Amino acid sequence: MPARNAKSIALTPQWGRWIDELVASGEYQSASEVIRDGLRALRDDREHRQAELAEIRARLQLALAEAEASEFADGSGEAAVRRAFDRARDTAAR
């Protein structure tokens, strides 16, 4: 594939060796493929974190709206915290 947007980058010796190993193993055809795959993984990770933060912000907004409307959770503060942690653990397990 011809380069459409060629860049020159500097790598530490450790990164250079690892890229060379990945290409030599046949997992990738070129150093460019390794870099593109790494950039895709970085992009996906950032998008995932942004989505998680957006969900946290939305939940905080909902909680603030409920608090302003005096719609508080039943039971003690400790029980409410436990329920929140339980919900978070259940959501993470999905």
N, C-alpha and C positions, 0 to 999 in steps of 0.2 A: 504494500500500500504506500503510495508516495506521500511524503510529508506535506501536509497542508499548512501547518503552522509550526515550523521547526523552532525548537528552543535549545539553548545550550544550558546544561545544568552541571553543578559540581557535586560530587558525591564523596562521602567519607570512604576510606578504603574498605571498611566493613560492609557498607551498602553495595559498593561495587563488586565485591567478592560474592555477596549473596545473589545479586542479579546474575552474575556470571554462572553461579551454580544452578540457578533456576533454568537458565537457558541451556546449559550443558546437560541437565537432566532430561531435557525434552519437554518439560512442562510448558515452556514458552518458546516461541520461535525467535524472539529478539528481545533486546533490552527495552525497546520501545513498548512491546506488549506488556512487559512486567510493570513498567511505569504506568501505562494506561490502566492496567488492572488495579494497581495500588491507588490511583486517583479515583477510580470508580468506587472502590471500597471506602475511601475517605469521604467521598460525596455521600454515599449511602449512609455512613455512620452519622455524618452531620445532619442529614435530613431526618434520620431516626431521632436524634437528640432534639432537633427543633420540634418535631411532632410531639415528643414527650413533654417538652417545656410548654408547648401550646396547650396540651391537655391539663397540665398542672395549673397553668394560669386560668384556664376555664373553670376548673374545679374551685380554685381560690375565689374567683369572681362569684361563683354560685354560693359558696360558703359565706362570703361577705354579704351577699344579698339576703341570704337566709338570716344571718345575724342581725342585719338592719331591720328585717321584718319580725324580729324576735322569735324566729323559728329555730329554737335550739334543740339539740339532741337530748333524748331522754336519758336519765341516769346521771351518774357522776362524771366528772371530767375524765377520770381514769377509764371508765367504761367506754366513753366516747372515743378516746384515743385508741383503746384496744380494738374497737370496731373498725376504726379507720385503718389501723395496721392490718387487720384481718382482710379487709376489702382490698388493700394494696397488694397483699401477698397473693390473694386469690386472682387478682387481675394479672399479676406478674407470672403466675403459674400457667396462664392460658397460652 
